[in-house]
């Protein structure tokens, strides 16, 4: 079973208060589902169509666990708290073997 990576690339954050509430709920929910945060930061350098916005990289033991984390009640509560407070692109990818 290959590891999986959840990548969140933010385009904009329009409601910092909603983002803070999301963070309070999302981090614990993701960690409870087995996620390990590898990076949470503004990029040091961007290329091509990259944006200087927050990027989050989370490692999971499998694609199934990453999807289950996203679909979990705890993470869904975090999404509800975020509402329209951020525009982002979330992808789950399988590690190369």
Buried (B, 14 or more C-beta within 10 A) or exposed (E): EEBBBBBBBBEEBEBEEBBEBBBEBBBEBBBEBBBEEEEEEEBEEEEEEEEEBBBBBBBBBBBEBBBBBBEBEBBEBBEEBBEEBBEBEEEBEBEEE
